[in-house]
Amino acid sequence: MIGAGPRGLSILERIAAHAASAPEKSLDVHLVDPFPPGPGHVWRTDQSRLFLMNTPSFFPTVVPSKATVDTSGGAYVAPIPEIQGLTFEAWRRSVAEDSSFPYIGLSDEDLAEVRELTRTGFPSRKLYGTYLADVFARLRAGLPKNLRLSCYSQEAVRVAPAETESATPYLVELGDGVLLAAHSVVLALGHTDARLREDQRDLMEFAESRGLHYWPPAVPADVRWEGLPGGTNVLVRGMGLNFHDVLAQLTEGRGGVFEPDPENPERLIYRACGREPKVWVGSRRGTPYRAKALLDSYYPRSTENRYFTRAYVDRTQKLAREEGRRVDFEVDYWPLIRRDAQWNYYRTLVRVNPGSISGDPREFLDRVDEILSDVEHGSWWNRMDRLVSERIPRNLVFTPERLTCPFEGQSFTSHEEYAAALVHFLDRDVSASIEGEDSPLKMAIGSLNQARAVVKYAVRDHGISDESWVRGLEREFGSLVDGLASGPPALRIQQMAALARAGVLRFLGPDPVFRADEEEGCFIASSPWVRDEPVHSDWLIEALAPANDVRVSTSPLIGRLFEDGLARPYQMHFADAAAPVPTKGLEVTKPPYRLVSASGEAADGIYVLGLQLSSVQWGTAIAAEADAALEFGSGTVADSNDIVADILG
């Protein structure tokens, strides 16, 4: 097993479960990772507590729970007793409520966080890493007698066939030269470093030639944030999830304090420590991801997705096979997802704000239902547009595409004017999150988030055409839903607004241009939509993680797999392309996912799990969901189970 993070832990858990049920088999397992088993790289326990998860306590798990069902490949086997039912939330409750619950590695600060955390709160990544470390320790202590586990704090640099005929057909080479013989190899590599894009390399070279500072994409816990000087302009590119980690380190991480605003309970006030830099941030949209709604469940309880369902997906794919065609996301799925979002938005609006609707609200909702349900007589979208424009104020009309680019087409006379507009946007987003189930906007987003889970089920293993994957799934649906449903806890948006009011955080505007200025000898950034002077700085920070793309990965293992001909990127076929186009993920077989070589042959005994499966799965970074069906919300656990069942026969 190469990779000992959460996915590697899921593989080990499944191996232990299957081994316990088959005592006649003798297993020798080698676990290889330079980072500690369980937390791995991203979740390691020596990182700042200011780095938060983006899912609430009740969501994640690496252990199958009672609600899971059998998978399509290989029989499901219950976990060993030592970790039975140990989701993160079950672990958190046990630590907080039961002083006799044995746990490892928790400091006083960890215990304080556990006891303050609620099931709907957002844990630190450090605490989740401690959970993963504890699961590994319990798993190791409870391993069945027929399983021997060896751990290597090394990087695996090569997997190669044995040069001579052997009962163990593969050799795994470690960074120190040690060779491990194996019948089977599981690649659970997680995040790897990546080569810079050409424009990023240009910025890096410019910085080196002028004594400036360019910080490329990185895992936030790997960066020495104390190296950034206070009191100076710092340019930051990107307002996604990593940006909140940057802000946390440059403010709270230096001694600044957020306090409740006594005049407005939805706002915070920031008390500066005096060592903060002035952060100038820009992104294509010009806004951060929307905050998650405050809910007691991952999906809203009041939403009702009636059109895009698993049953519909199954019928559509069956029909497509019978007709000898591939499913098209834009034609077969996307219209139904949009209809569900419209339905959930307007039914919530009728429930919480009936006075905003001209005429009888119930009659209006009946008309909405009639239009969305009748797709035989012209465009439902045009009919919906006419109805809502007649019955609802313009500012309450739901248009999904406007949500991710709220300032599209608008220009501003100064940075101050844009900041005022954006802070107002942040405040309204926080208010909507606090309203939770009573926010029409957040319920529409919740509908899209529910659809995302069905989409993952629908598109896996080439369930849609290659062109549709790129055009409809990634460019349309993916870019929309990521900005709306993959956002941070509302606390992060409250903090952004407070930092802007305090003057610590400034905004460049949409579609910013970051460039190296040879004459000035510094970095310069500006937005075409904000008519103000460009911002100059000696510092430019990329607020994003390295690309999850095997084509540009700097992993020596992935590089050698390509050089040795054991692997190749999956190639998509487009009607208007002269040749197949390599993609970000490895080419693999159908489940259990075995590596496909450069010659097109499946490698018996080399399996792939996790992020490098982006060629056959969408949304690979999302953790397994507690109490979800294995093949639906807990795909990583299902894939792990199928791999182990195949290995053990």
Beta strands, then each sheet from edge to edge (+ up, - down):
strand 1: 27-32
strand 2: 147-152
strand 3: 156-161
strand 4: 170-174
strand 5: 179-182
strand 6: 185-187
strand 7: 213-215
strand 8: 233-237
strand 9: 257-261
strand 10: 264-271
strand 11: 278-283
strand 12: 505-510
strand 13: 513-517
strand 14: 522-526
strand 15: 535-537
strand 16: 539-542
strand 17: 569-572
strand 18: 581-586
strand 19: 594-596
strand 20: 602-608
sheet 1: 1+ 2+
sheet 2: 3+ 4- 5+
sheet 3: 6+ 20+ 19-
sheet 4: 7+ 16+ 8+ 11+ 12+
sheet 5: 9+ 10-
sheet 6: 13+ 14- 15+
sheet 7: 17+ 18-
end
